[in-house]
Amino acid sequence: MSLLIEIFQTSLTPMVFLYMAAGVLSGICIGALPGLTATMGVALLLPMTFGMDAAQGILMLLGIYCGAIYGGSISAVLLHTPGTPASAATAIDGYALAQRGEAGRALGTATLSSYIGGLVSVLCLWLISPQLAKLALQFSSAEFFLLAVFGLCIIGNISGENIEKGLICGCIGILVATVGIDSVTSYIRFSPEGNYNFMGGISYIPIMIGLFAMSQAFENIEDIFSEEEIQAKITNILPHKEDLKKIFRIAPVTGLIGTFIGIIPGAGADIGSFVGYNVARSIAKEPEKFGTGSVEAISGPEGGNNGVTGGAMIPMLTLGVPGDAVTAIMIGALTIQGLTPGPILFESNKVLVYTIFLGMFIANTLMCLFGFAGIRLFTKVLSVPKVILTPAIFVLCIIGSFAMKNSLFDVWVMFIAGIVGYFLGKVKVPTSPAILGLILGPMAEKNFRTALLKSSGDPIVFFNTPICWFFLILIFVTLFGGIIKNALFKKKAK
Amino acid sequence: MKKGNLVLAAICAVLSIGIIVVASGYPTAADYGTGVPGPGLWPIVISIVLLGCTAILLYRTWKMKPENDTKIELWSTGTRRVYITMGILAIYLLLLEPVGFLITTTVLEFILIQWFAKKNPAITFVISAAITLVVYSAFKFLLNVPIDTFGIFVI
């Protein structure tokens, strides 16, 4: 109780509420605009948090995150174009319902389901995180090295069919992170002599802004003249009794599944959404209506994708390993504030951690309130012409990458990352692995070498504890689980 | 896609070999005498993994069926528009430091919006100036980012 009072006295001030509300509102607008993803929104608005204190900054980003994941459903329903990849599954039945003149019903279902999914994930965040952090306090360098390797192995899972391309991108991310002064020996690596910009290392925030926001803006330029018309009228937003029954049966389940998907490093809201859709079909009372405008088919993915938001925060806060690309950016936000995500954060900054938990609940509630109250207003966002929005995004990318260190070098890094990201997209190379590499690469290297330093170079240190073995098994399953499964199925088929 | 994959593989191969060569010249564990691997080991290990992935990419590209070989549009009207935008942005970044944020950004926005939207130039100018001023004010006054420490109007 005293902790709750302390949270309200020190962190959850009216100003924080204001920032959070601004975050949720801008998140919904960003999510609603096709081509602007939650990751792009958080990367683009991250520099806004540099002047804020930790609670204000991180809660604003959380607001953007929750808002954007929900906002994607607006264009999915009205335009059949998911605002974010996380709403792709919602577009199937949401648009079908809108075509029948029930766009309001579809949007109301999406809003309430997103809220329920978000609440379930906050509850899990609250219950699981402290326990996981306690366990993580027992980690030494060897365990942290294996944890980072496990995180890097996830690259394969998020690369779709192009595993080798995902790994290539991840390796490039790790290699970029090695530029500058080596943290163990202070030796200067891959830096032109006397160039302090390189010696200090290449920050990953300009790279993230470049890869996610700038390259996306370049893609938008390709079809800058295409504008889509909103077809549907929005009435009857509040769900009926029958719909409420369906939503309350589906959304908590898919929200819970989404949360656990979010916990897996690398698995994002898009996966949560499609898994949510499938689970909803398997537990729905009318599965035959899926694809024709079913309320249950909207509720499933929306519960699932918003469930991921809280789930992704769990490994980020407790282990310092990002659950998805957005939480990777949030690690950057915390680092800029001088805070290191991980188990120590639960000891050294308990108030902030619980403020984040409570803030996540408030962000979801604000999202629901804004969703029901302002849905007609948010649909107006879809009318903002790309021809004005895209040049404005360029300026935000530029000033955003400058703002972190007030360095024009970072602006060039962002620009080059944007160009590289654009061409990587052309050859179907996923760019998220680069961010995992940039964050987990230094963590893996530092802990690998520290562990060897402690053991005087004896590699047995990586096999000493049960936690090490747990991670080794996880790594093995991640790398070879698919191959073993395929081999077993082939045997059975024979 | 095949050509794209081959170009990607070539770049990755050059990059990884280059890193291996450079990192091989860094001090080794023996130089430190503590058993800790030197600063070159990690980049070398990752470069070897990168080289391995490049080999797999080459193999899969070689085995790719013709029907899976999709064409990459690198010289369409849309992509040419992107290249011109990249060029404009590169010139903007070169001018940003000597000229300053306010002037260069207003000009950049004016050029891009006029090109894409084809509005009345006066309206385009107002929109460009408005975007620039809003971004400038938000970062300068709300977030204390010193974006006027370079250029003609240094404060």
HADDOCK unambig.tbl for C-alpha pairs under 7 A between the chains (distance, minus, plus):
assign (segid A and resid 48 and name CA) (segid B and resid 143 and name CA) 6.58 0.50 0.50
assign (segid A and resid 51 and name CA) (segid B and resid 143 and name CA) 4.96 0.50 0.50
assign (segid A and resid 51 and name CA) (segid B and resid 144 and name CA) 6.74 0.50 0.50
assign (segid A and resid 164 and name CA) (segid B and resid 53 and name CA) 5.36 0.50 0.50
assign (segid A and resid 164 and name CA) (segid B and resid 56 and name CA) 6.76 0.50 0.50
assign (segid A and resid 164 and name CA) (segid B and resid 57 and name CA) 6.23 0.50 0.50
assign (segid A and resid 167 and name CA) (segid B and resid 53 and name CA) 6.84 0.50 0.50
assign (segid A and resid 168 and name CA) (segid B and resid 50 and name CA) 5.70 0.50 0.50
assign (segid A and resid 168 and name CA) (segid B and resid 53 and name CA) 6.20 0.50 0.50
assign (segid A and resid 171 and name CA) (segid B and resid 46 and name CA) 6.17 0.50 0.50
assign (segid A and resid 171 and name CA) (segid B and resid 50 and name CA) 5.95 0.50 0.50
assign (segid A and resid 175 and name CA) (segid B and resid 43 and name CA) 6.25 0.50 0.50
assign (segid A and resid 182 and name CA) (segid B and resid 39 and name CA) 6.56 0.50 0.50
assign (segid A and resid 187 and name CA) (segid B and resid 39 and name CA) 6.80 0.50 0.50
assign (segid A and resid 218 and name CA) (segid B and resid 82 and name CA) 5.93 0.50 0.50
assign (segid A and resid 221 and name CA) (segid B and resid 81 and name CA) 6.91 0.50 0.50
assign (segid A and resid 221 and name CA) (segid B and resid 82 and name CA) 5.99 0.50 0.50
assign (segid A and resid 222 and name CA) (segid B and resid 78 and name CA) 3.98 0.50 0.50
assign (segid A and resid 222 and name CA) (segid B and resid 79 and name CA) 5.73 0.50 0.50
assign (segid A and resid 222 and name CA) (segid B and resid 81 and name CA) 6.59 0.50 0.50
assign (segid A and resid 222 and name CA) (segid B and resid 82 and name CA) 6.26 0.50 0.50
assign (segid A and resid 223 and name CA) (segid B and resid 78 and name CA) 6.20 0.50 0.50
assign (segid A and resid 387 and name CA) (segid B and resid 113 and name CA) 6.14 0.50 0.50
assign (segid A and resid 387 and name CA) (segid B and resid 116 and name CA) 5.47 0.50 0.50
assign (segid A and resid 387 and name CA) (segid B and resid 117 and name CA) 5.67 0.50 0.50
assign (segid A and resid 388 and name CA) (segid B and resid 113 and name CA) 5.99 0.50 0.50
assign (segid A and resid 391 and name CA) (segid B and resid 109 and name CA) 6.06 0.50 0.50
assign (segid A and resid 391 and name CA) (segid B and resid 112 and name CA) 6.41 0.50 0.50
assign (segid A and resid 391 and name CA) (segid B and resid 113 and name CA) 6.90 0.50 0.50
assign (segid A and resid 392 and name CA) (segid B and resid 131 and name CA) 6.75 0.50 0.50
assign (segid A and resid 403 and name CA) (segid B and resid 145 and name CA) 5.86 0.50 0.50
assign (segid A and resid 426 and name CA) (segid B and resid 72 and name CA) 6.66 0.50 0.50
assign (segid A and resid 427 and name CA) (segid B and resid 1 and name CA) 6.45 0.50 0.50
assign (segid A and resid 427 and name CA) (segid B and resid 4 and name CA) 5.83 0.50 0.50
assign (segid A and resid 427 and name CA) (segid B and resid 5 and name CA) 6.69 0.50 0.50
assign (segid A and resid 445 and name CA) (segid B and resid 42 and name CA) 6.64 0.50 0.50
assign (segid A and resid 449 and name CA) (segid B and resid 36 and name CA) 5.82 0.50 0.50
assign (segid A and resid 449 and name CA) (segid B and resid 37 and name CA) 6.47 0.50 0.50
assign (segid A and resid 452 and name CA) (segid B and resid 35 and name CA) 6.85 0.50 0.50
assign (segid A and resid 452 and name CA) (segid B and resid 36 and name CA) 5.82 0.50 0.50
assign (segid A and resid 453 and name CA) (segid B and resid 34 and name CA) 6.65 0.50 0.50
assign (segid A and resid 453 and name CA) (segid B and resid 35 and name CA) 6.24 0.50 0.50
assign (segid A and resid 453 and name CA) (segid B and resid 36 and name CA) 5.19 0.50 0.50
assign (segid A and resid 456 and name CA) (segid B and resid 34 and name CA) 6.41 0.50 0.50
assign (segid A and resid 456 and name CA) (segid B and resid 35 and name CA) 5.31 0.50 0.50
assign (segid A and resid 457 and name CA) (segid B and resid 35 and name CA) 4.31 0.50 0.50
assign (segid A and resid 457 and name CA) (segid B and resid 36 and name CA) 5.99 0.50 0.50
